[in-house]
Amino acid sequence: MEWIIVSLASMLAGFVDAIVGGGGLILLPALFATFPTAPPATLLGTNKSASVWGTAMSTWQYGRKVQLPWRAMMPAACVGMAGSFAGAWAVTQISPDFLRRLLPLVLLGVLVYTLARKDMGRHHTPHYSGRAETLIACAIGLLIGFYDGFFGPGTGSFFVFLFVRLMGYDFLNASASAKLLNMATNLAALALFALKGHIWWHLAVPMAVANVLGAMLGTHMALRHGTGFVRGIFIGVVSLLILKTGYDAFIA
C-alpha cells in the first residue's frame, strides 16, 4: 500500500516540477508521512532517485519544442553539478539550520517582486548573448547548485526566477533551462546518496515511472498554454513554499 501512496505523490510532484519546479514540496512530505521512522537521508535519496527521471523527461520534451541556449546551459549544468557536490560536502561540515528562518523571507521577496512586476517574464528578450550569457548562466548554476546540495527547497523556482530576472527569459524558456540545470544538480546529489547507500530501490522504480508520467503531462500543459500559465503556476508554487517553509521555521 505504501508504494501506491508515494507513487501517486511522485506523479503529482512530477507534474508540478515539470512546469515550474517545486515537486519536492509534494513528494518529500508524502515520504516523511508514509515512513516516519525512516532515516531522513534515505528518504531524501529515494526522492532524488525518482525526481531525476521526471526532470530528465521534461528536459528532453522542452528541448524538442523550445530553443534552449545549449552553449550557455551545458557549461552552467556542469558548474551546477559541481556546486551541488560542494553544497552536499558543506552540509557535512556546517548545519543548514540558519537557512530555515531565512528561506521563507527570501521566497516572500521573490513572490512580492514577481507580483509587482506584472510584465516580468511575459516576453522572451534575453539580455545577454555569447560569453556573457554563458558566464551569468554558470554563476546562477554555481550559486543555486550549491544551495541545492546544501539545503534544497525551492531550487527549481530559484532557477526560474533568476533566469527571468537576470537574463530576460520568459517563464516558459526559463522553466525549460531550469530543468536542464536542475537535472544536473539532482544527478550530483543522487550520486552521493547512492554511494552512501541511502536509496530504497524497491520504491525508487515505481516512483520514477510515476514521476516521468507526471512530468510528461506537466511539460505538455506548459508548452500548450505558454508563459502566462507557467507564471501562474510559479506564483502558486512559491506561495505554497512560503507557507511550508514558514511553518517549518517558525511553528513546527
C-alpha positions as CSV (number, residue, x, y, z in Angstrom):
1,M,0.0,0.0,0.0
2,E,2.8,2.4,0.8
3,W,4.3,2.2,-2.6
4,I,1.0,3.2,-4.2
5,I,0.7,6.3,-2.0
6,V,4.2,7.5,-2.7
7,S,3.9,6.7,-6.4
8,L,0.8,8.8,-6.7
9,A,2.6,11.6,-4.8
10,S,5.5,11.2,-7.2
11,M,3.2,11.6,-10.2
12,L,1.8,14.8,-8.9
13,A,5.2,16.0,-8.0
14,G,6.5,15.3,-11.5
15,F,3.6,17.2,-12.9
16,V,4.2,20.4,-10.8
17,D,8.0,20.1,-11.1
18,A,7.9,19.9,-14.9
19,I,6.1,23.2,-15.1
20,V,8.0,25.4,-12.7
21,G,9.8,23.3,-10.1
22,G,8.8,22.6,-6.5
23,G,8.0,18.9,-6.8
24,G,9.8,18.3,-3.6
25,L,7.0,20.3,-1.8
26,I,4.7,17.4,-2.6
27,L,6.9,14.2,-2.7
28,L,9.1,14.8,0.4
29,P,6.2,15.4,2.9
30,A,4.5,12.3,1.4
31,L,7.6,10.2,2.0
32,F,8.1,11.5,5.5
33,A,4.5,11.0,6.4
34,T,4.4,7.5,5.0
35,F,7.7,6.4,6.5
36,P,8.0,8.5,9.7
37,T,10.7,6.3,11.3
38,A,13.0,6.0,8.2
39,P,16.3,7.9,8.2
40,P,15.9,11.3,6.5
41,A,18.9,10.8,4.3
42,T,17.3,7.6,2.9
43,L,14.0,9.4,2.1
44,L,15.9,12.3,0.5
45,G,17.9,9.9,-1.6
46,T,14.8,8.0,-2.6
47,N,13.1,11.3,-3.6
48,K,16.1,12.2,-5.8
49,S,16.1,8.8,-7.4
50,A,12.6,9.3,-8.6
51,S,12.6,13.0,-9.4
52,V,15.7,12.9,-11.6
53,W,13.9,10.8,-14.2
54,G,11.0,13.1,-14.4
55,T,13.3,16.1,-14.7
56,A,15.2,14.3,-17.5
57,M,12.0,13.7,-19.4
58,S,10.9,17.3,-19.0
59,T,14.3,18.5,-20.3
60,W,14.0,16.2,-23.4
61,Q,10.4,17.4,-24.1
62,Y,11.3,21.1,-23.7
63,G,14.4,20.7,-25.8
64,R,12.2,19.4,-28.7
65,K,9.9,22.4,-28.6
66,V,11.8,25.3,-27.0
67,Q,15.1,26.7,-28.4
68,L,17.4,26.1,-25.5
69,P,20.6,28.1,-25.4
70,W,22.7,25.0,-25.2
71,R,26.1,26.7,-25.5
72,A,25.3,28.6,-22.3
73,M,23.3,26.0,-20.4
74,M,25.6,23.0,-20.8
75,P,28.6,24.6,-19.1
76,A,26.1,26.0,-16.5
77,A,24.8,22.5,-15.9
78,C,28.3,21.2,-15.3
79,V,29.1,24.1,-12.9
80,G,25.8,23.5,-11.2
81,M,26.7,19.8,-10.6
82,A,30.0,20.9,-9.1
83,G,28.2,23.4,-6.9
84,S,25.8,20.7,-5.7
85,F,28.6,18.4,-4.8
86,A,30.2,21.3,-2.9
87,G,27.0,22.1,-1.1
88,A,26.5,18.4,-0.2
89,W,30.0,18.4,1.3
90,A,29.4,21.7,3.1
91,V,26.3,20.3,4.8
92,T,28.5,17.7,6.4
93,Q,30.6,20.5,7.9
94,I,28.1,23.2,8.7
95,S,24.5,22.9,9.8
96,P,22.0,24.5,7.4
97,D,19.6,25.3,10.2
98,F,20.2,29.1,9.8
99,L,18.6,28.9,6.4
100,R,15.3,27.6,7.8
101,R,14.2,31.1,9.1
102,L,15.8,33.0,6.2
103,L,14.3,30.9,3.3
104,P,10.6,31.9,3.7
105,L,11.6,35.6,3.8
106,V,13.7,35.2,0.6
107,L,10.8,33.4,-1.1
108,L,8.4,36.1,0.1
109,G,10.7,38.7,-1.6
110,V,10.6,36.7,-4.8
111,L,6.8,36.5,-4.7
112,V,6.3,40.2,-4.0
113,Y,8.7,41.2,-6.8
114,T,7.0,38.9,-9.3
115,L,3.6,40.2,-8.4
116,A,4.7,43.8,-8.5
117,R,6.4,43.4,-11.9
118,K,3.4,42.2,-13.8
119,D,5.2,42.3,-17.2
120,M,8.2,40.3,-15.9
121,G,8.7,37.0,-17.7
122,R,5.9,37.6,-20.2
123,H,8.2,38.3,-23.1
124,H,11.4,36.4,-24.1
125,T,14.0,39.2,-24.5
126,P,17.4,37.8,-23.5
127,H,19.7,40.4,-22.1
128,Y,22.9,38.7,-23.0
129,S,24.5,36.5,-25.7
130,G,27.7,34.6,-26.3
131,R,30.3,34.6,-23.5
132,A,28.3,36.9,-21.2
133,E,25.2,34.7,-21.3
134,T,27.4,31.6,-20.5
135,L,29.2,33.3,-17.6
136,I,25.9,34.5,-16.0
137,A,24.3,31.2,-16.5
138,C,27.3,29.5,-14.9
139,A,27.1,31.9,-11.9
140,I,23.4,31.0,-11.5
141,G,24.2,27.3,-11.8
142,L,27.0,27.5,-9.2
143,L,25.0,29.5,-6.7
144,I,21.7,27.6,-6.9
145,G,23.6,24.3,-7.4
146,F,25.4,24.9,-4.1
147,Y,22.1,25.7,-2.4
148,D,20.5,22.5,-3.8
149,G,23.3,20.4,-2.3
150,F,23.3,22.3,1.0
151,F,19.6,22.7,1.7
152,G,17.4,22.3,-1.4
153,P,13.7,23.5,-1.0
154,G,12.6,25.7,-3.9
155,T,15.7,25.0,-6.1
156,G,13.7,24.9,-9.4
157,S,11.8,28.0,-8.5
158,F,15.0,29.9,-7.8
159,F,16.5,28.8,-11.1
160,V,13.3,30.1,-12.9
161,F,13.2,33.4,-11.1
162,L,16.9,34.2,-11.8
163,F,16.7,33.3,-15.4
164,V,13.7,35.6,-15.8
165,R,15.0,38.4,-13.7
166,L,18.7,38.4,-14.6
167,M,18.7,37.0,-18.1
168,G,15.5,38.3,-19.5
169,Y,13.9,35.0,-20.4
170,D,10.1,34.5,-20.3
171,F,8.7,32.0,-17.9
172,L,8.5,29.2,-20.4
173,N,12.1,29.4,-21.6
174,A,13.3,29.9,-18.0
175,S,11.5,26.8,-16.9
176,A,13.0,24.8,-19.8
177,S,16.5,26.0,-19.0
178,A,15.9,25.4,-15.3
179,K,15.1,21.7,-16.0
180,L,18.5,21.1,-17.5
181,L,20.4,22.6,-14.6
182,N,18.1,21.0,-12.0
183,M,18.7,17.6,-13.6
184,A,22.4,18.2,-13.2
185,T,22.2,19.1,-9.6
186,N,19.8,16.2,-8.9
187,L,22.3,13.8,-10.5
188,A,25.1,15.1,-8.3
189,A,23.0,14.7,-5.1
190,L,21.8,11.3,-6.3
191,A,25.4,10.0,-6.9
192,L,26.2,11.0,-3.3
193,F,23.2,9.3,-1.8
194,A,23.7,6.2,-3.9
195,L,27.4,5.9,-2.8
196,K,26.2,6.2,0.8
197,G,23.5,3.6,0.4
198,H,20.6,6.0,1.1
199,I,18.2,4.8,-1.6
200,W,15.3,2.4,-1.4
201,W,15.5,0.9,-4.9
202,H,12.3,-1.1,-4.5
203,L,10.4,2.2,-4.1
204,A,12.6,4.2,-6.5
205,V,11.5,2.3,-9.6
206,P,7.7,2.7,-9.4
207,M,8.1,6.2,-8.1
208,A,10.4,7.0,-11.1
209,V,7.8,5.7,-13.6
210,A,5.1,7.7,-11.9
211,N,7.3,10.8,-11.8
212,V,8.0,10.5,-15.6
213,L,4.3,10.2,-16.4
214,G,3.5,13.3,-14.3
215,A,6.4,15.2,-15.9
216,M,5.2,14.3,-19.4
217,L,1.8,15.7,-18.6
218,G,3.1,18.8,-16.9
219,T,5.5,19.6,-19.8
220,H,2.7,19.2,-22.3
221,M,0.5,21.6,-20.3
222,A,3.3,24.2,-20.1
223,L,4.1,24.0,-23.8
224,R,0.4,24.1,-24.7
225,H,-0.6,27.0,-22.5
226,G,2.6,29.1,-22.6
227,T,4.2,31.7,-20.5
228,G,1.1,33.0,-18.7
229,F,0.2,29.5,-17.5
230,V,3.7,28.9,-16.3
231,R,3.8,32.3,-14.5
232,G,0.6,31.5,-12.7
233,I,1.9,28.1,-11.5
234,F,5.1,29.7,-10.4
235,I,3.2,32.2,-8.2
236,G,1.2,29.3,-6.7
237,V,4.2,27.1,-6.0
238,V,6.2,29.9,-4.5
239,S,3.2,30.8,-2.3
240,L,2.9,27.2,-1.1
241,L,6.7,27.1,-0.5
242,I,6.4,30.2,1.7
243,L,3.7,28.6,3.8
244,K,5.5,25.3,4.1
245,T,9.0,26.7,4.9
246,G,7.5,29.4,7.2
247,Y,5.6,26.7,9.1
248,D,8.8,24.6,9.4
249,A,10.9,27.5,10.5
250,F,8.6,29.3,13.0
251,I,5.9,26.9,14.1
252,A,6.9,23.2,13.9
